[in-house]
């Protein structure tokens, strides 16, 4: 019992440490903060108020939604109260029996607030109504109606924009938790699996990667976040992917690849972060979105390969078995890229799965676990 609890605590601490060291989290959020911004620069966020409102959290949107309506009702209620007071309509002013009020049944601050609310929301219960005696009251009625329409349009637009943000579409696109390195089509490749959980396509999908690491230049300068381009492709190419089913993306480890100098025993000792981007246009909304994830050295498995997950039924339909999405099998793989290209038969075999974090390793010789193609 205590051993299991200790293991959970260690896993939790390792996960928190991994999150702190990442630039991009597994769900695509950027782990970065800005400091020492000049105070005058904050006004730029107010100038671009629409983007600011769309990007703030829901709790603040709901607060501004409630506050904008309530405050406008109260301010205009004070103005209606002032008009009624100027005309002598209030109860404490003791108006004569033949007195004609500017607003019927507005005799105090509470009734003035209710009349303001009924006017702006066009409720119109019929107990309070404007009379043509006061021209200023007619002008105030027009102003409040226009202000209420503007607030309605703005807040409804913000809520609709937040609901339809393209990043919400990215929630239904998932990457494999780990990446694998294994031979493919005569080359040593780093492979990643990605799946679209919706049946609607991502039009014009493109995939690319960035390797982030700290490097030192010949001049002695240290670059904290040096970015190296990583090309990913599928069997049909790397542009305009037909993203109708889960795809296995792979990067060929050649001499110009930053992974060429790594080996099975040195990979997890490296310090880098592989950020993978997938961009496309949602077929149903025509909105562009970008999906991001990242892999650190401990999340790259050397000597494993993904199981196939696409099969074909007797009726001729294609079926995607997501139970195999995170399953891998060990395969014979060279210890390093140099060994793969120059030393034949120099293979590394992974059978125990100790370095397999987050994946389920199965025996490919078991016919029950093999997905038919």
Protein Blocks (a to p, Z undefined) as FASTA:
>chain_A
ZZmmmmmmmmmmmmmmmmmmpmbdfkopacdddehiafklmmmmmmmmmlmmmmmcfklm
mmmmmmmmmmmmmmmmmmmmmmmmmnopafklopafklccfbghiabfklmmmmmmmmmn
ononolaccdfkbmmlmmmmmmmmmmmmmmmmmmmmmmmmmmmgmklmmmmpccdfbdcd
ddeehiacdddddddfbfbdcehiacddddddddddfkopacfbacdddddddfkbjehp
affbccdddddddfklcklmpcfklmmmpccddddddddddfklopacdddddddfklcc
ehiacddfbdcdfkopacddfklmmgccdddddfbfklmmmmghiacddfklmmmghiac
ddfklmklpccZZ
